C-alpha cells in the first residue's frame, strides 16, 4: 500500500499516476463493501470521503467505519467544517469559482485549529469546477458557478491564480454525476501552465476516458458515481494507472 505522502512525492519526482475512489456517506443504498473489495485488490492509492451537502449526518462515524474496513489511506474531501473527521489526509479545498467568503476562507478559519492539531497530511487544493451545466449538486448546495469549458481565457486565469498562490494540488472537477468529464484539451493546458499535482474527477466512467485523461497530464484520477454503479470499473482504471507507472519504471 502507498501512503499519501509517498504517492505525492512519487508523482512529483517520478511522474507516476494515482487513483482515488470517492465515497459519499449520504448514499445509503450503495454497496460500499464491494467497492472497498475492488479497491483493496487493485491497491488503489486512496479512499476519499465527502458529499455535496453542507451537513452530513454521522459523517465521523462513517469515516471511522471505512478506516476500520480498509488499509487504504482515507482522505477527506470536505465541503464544509461538518465533514471533518479522523483520517489519514485531507484535501483542504478552496472553491476558486465561488465569490462567497464561506468557501474561500471562512470555513477554513472555523476548522483551522482542529486541522492544525490533527495528524492528517493536509493537501491545500485549488478546486475549479469546469462544466457546461449548472444543474449539479455542488452548484445547488454552495452556489459555486462552473466555468464554461469553451471559455479558455477565463480558465487560464484560474490556472495562473492556482500557480502563483502555491497550492499543493489543483482539482479539476467536471461535476458530480455528470456524463461529461473535463476535456483533455483543458487538462493539457493546465499541465502547461501549472507545476502542481493535477487531480481530475467527474464523468470518468470507462478506462478509455481514464487513459486519455492520464495522457493529457492528470496525475490523479477520481471516480465516485461511476463505481457506485459498477465497482468493477476500479479494476479497469487501476490497470490504466498501472500501465503508465510500469512505462515510467521501465
C-alpha positions in Angstrom: 0.0 0.0 0.0 1.2 3.5 -0.8 0.7 6.2 1.8 -0.3 9.7 0.6 3.0 11.4 1.3 4.8 8.8 -0.7 2.4 9.0 -3.5 2.7 12.7 -3.8 6.5 12.5 -3.8 6.4 9.8 -6.4 4.2 12.0 -8.6 6.5 15.0 -8.2 9.8 13.1 -8.5 9.0 10.2 -10.8 5.9 11.3 -12.8 3.8 8.4 -11.5 0.0 8.3 -11.7 -2.5 7.8 -8.8 -6.1 6.7 -8.5 -8.6 7.7 -5.7 -12.2 6.4 -5.2 -14.7 8.8 -3.7 -17.4 7.5 -1.3 -20.4 9.7 -0.5 -21.7 8.9 3.0 -25.2 10.3 2.1 -26.0 7.4 -0.2 -27.2 4.6 2.0 -28.1 2.2 -0.8 -24.5 1.8 -2.1 -22.6 -1.4 -1.7 -19.6 0.1 0.0 -18.1 -3.3 0.8 -18.0 -4.3 -2.8 -16.3 -1.0 -3.7 -13.7 -1.5 -0.9 -13.1 -5.0 -2.0 -12.2 -4.0 -5.6 -10.1 -1.1 -4.2 -8.1 -3.4 -1.9 -7.5 -6.0 -4.7 -6.2 -3.3 -7.0 -4.2 -1.4 -4.4 -5.7 1.9 -5.2 -4.0 5.0 -3.7 -6.7 6.5 -1.6 -10.4 6.4 -0.5 -11.9 9.9 -0.5 -14.8 10.8 1.8 -17.2 13.7 1.1 -20.5 14.8 -0.2 -22.2 17.9 -1.6 -24.5 18.6 1.4 -23.1 21.0 3.9 -24.1 18.8 6.9 -23.9 15.0 6.5 -25.4 13.0 9.4 -23.0 10.7 11.2 -20.0 11.7 9.0 -17.4 10.9 11.6 -18.9 7.5 12.3 -18.9 6.7 8.6 -15.2 7.7 8.3 -14.4 5.6 11.3 -16.1 2.5 9.8 -14.3 3.0 6.5 -10.9 3.3 8.2 -11.6 0.1 10.2 -12.6 -1.7 7.0 -9.5 -1.0 4.8 -5.8 -0.4 5.0 -6.0 2.1 2.1 -5.4 5.7 3.2 -8.6 7.6 3.9 -8.7 11.1 2.5 -11.2 13.7 3.5 -12.8 15.7 0.7 -14.8 18.2 2.8 -17.4 20.6 1.5 -17.7 22.2 4.9 -16.5 22.1 8.5 -19.1 19.5 9.2 -17.2 17.0 7.0 -14.1 16.7 9.2 -13.2 13.5 11.0 -10.2 11.4 11.8 -8.4 10.4 8.6 -5.0 9.9 7.1 -5.1 13.0 4.9 -7.3 15.9 3.7 -7.7 17.8 0.5 -8.2 21.2 2.0 -10.3 22.8 -0.7 -10.6 26.4 -1.8 -13.5 26.8 -4.2 -12.0 29.2 -6.6 -15.2 29.6 -8.6 -17.0 30.9 -5.5 -17.3 34.5 -4.5 -18.8 33.5 -1.2 -16.3 34.1 1.6 -17.5 31.0 3.3 -15.9 28.8 0.7 -12.8 30.9 0.2 -11.7 31.4 3.8 -14.4 31.4 6.5 -14.8 27.6 6.6 -11.1 27.2 6.8 -10.8 29.6 9.7 -13.5 27.7 11.6 -11.7 24.4 11.2 -8.1 25.6 11.3 -7.4 24.8 14.9 -8.7 21.2 14.7 -6.8 20.6 11.5 -3.6 22.2 12.8 -3.6 19.8 15.8 -4.6 16.7 13.9 -2.3 14.1 12.5 -3.6 14.4 9.0 -1.5 15.2 6.0 -3.1 18.4 4.7 -3.0 18.9 0.9 -4.0 22.5 0.1 -6.1 22.2 -3.1 -7.5 24.7 -5.6 -10.9 23.4 -6.6 -12.1 24.5 -10.1 -15.5 23.5 -11.5 -15.5 23.3 -15.3 -18.9 22.3 -16.6 -21.5 23.1 -19.2 -24.4 22.7 -16.9 -25.3 24.4 -13.6 -27.7 21.5 -12.7 -25.2 20.0 -10.4 -25.4 19.1 -6.7 -22.4 21.3 -5.9 -24.0 24.3 -7.5 -27.3 23.8 -5.8 -25.6 23.4 -2.3 -22.9 26.1 -2.5 -23.8 28.5 -5.3 -20.4 27.9 -6.9 -20.7 28.7 -10.6 -19.0 26.5 -13.1 -16.7 27.9 -15.8 -18.0 27.1 -19.3 -15.4 24.7 -21.0 -15.2 26.9 -24.1 -14.1 29.9 -22.1 -10.4 29.0 -22.2 -9.3 32.6 -21.4 -11.2 32.6 -18.1 -10.0 29.0 -17.3 -6.3 30.1 -17.8 -6.8 32.9 -15.2 -7.8 30.2 -12.7 -4.7 28.2 -13.6 -2.4 31.2 -13.2 -4.0 32.0 -9.9 -3.6 28.4 -8.7 0.1 28.6 -9.6 1.0 31.9 -8.0 -0.9 31.0 -4.8 1.2 27.9 -4.5 -1.4 25.3 -3.7 -0.2 21.7 -3.4 -2.7 20.5 -5.9 -5.3 21.6 -8.4 -8.6 19.7 -8.6 -10.4 20.0 -12.0 -14.0 19.0 -11.5 -16.4 18.1 -14.3 -19.3 17.8 -11.8 -20.6 15.0 -9.6 -22.8 12.7 -11.6 -22.1 14.3 -14.9 -21.6 12.3 -18.1 -19.1 14.8 -19.4 -15.6 14.7 -18.0 -13.2 17.7 -18.1 -12.0 17.9 -21.7 -8.5 16.7 -22.3 -7.5 20.0 -24.1 -8.2 21.8 -20.8 -6.1 19.3 -18.8 -3.3 19.7 -21.4 -3.5 23.5 -20.9 -3.3 23.0 -17.1 -0.3 20.8 -17.5 1.5 23.5 -19.5 0.7 26.3 -17.0 1.0 24.8 -13.6 3.5 22.6 -11.8 1.3 21.4 -9.0 -0.3 18.0 -8.9 -3.4 17.8 -11.1 -6.4 15.8 -9.9 -9.3 15.2 -12.2 -12.8 14.0 -11.3 -16.3 13.9 -12.7 -17.7 11.9 -15.6 -15.0 9.3 -15.8 -16.9 6.1 -16.5 -14.6 3.9 -18.5 -10.9 3.0 -18.9 -10.6 4.7 -22.3 -11.6 8.1 -20.8 -9.2 7.5 -17.8 -6.3 6.7 -20.2 -6.9 9.9 -22.2 -7.1 12.0 -19.0 -3.8 10.5 -17.8 -2.2 11.1 -21.1 -3.4 14.7 -21.2 -1.5 15.4 -18.0 -3.6 14.4 -15.0 -1.6 13.0 -12.1 -4.5 11.5 -10.1 -8.0 10.4 -11.3 -11.0 10.3 -9.0 -14.2 8.2 -9.6 -17.3 8.3 -7.5 -20.7 7.9 -9.0 -19.5 5.5 -11.7 -18.0 3.0 -9.3 -21.2 3.1 -7.2 -23.0 1.8 -10.2 -20.2 -0.6 -11.3 -17.5 -1.4 -8.8 -15.6 -3.3 -11.5 -14.6 0.0 -13.0 -12.0 0.2 -10.3 -10.3 -2.8 -11.9 -10.2 -1.1 -15.4 -8.9 2.3 -14.2 -6.3 0.6 -12.0 -5.0 -1.3 -15.0 -4.7 2.0 -16.8 -2.8 3.5 -13.9 -0.5 0.5 -13.7 0.4 0.6 -17.4 1.5 4.2 -17.0 3.5 3.6 -13.9 5.2 0.5 -15.5 6.1 2.5 -18.5 7.8 5.1 -16.3 9.7 2.4 -14.3 10.9 0.7 -17.5 
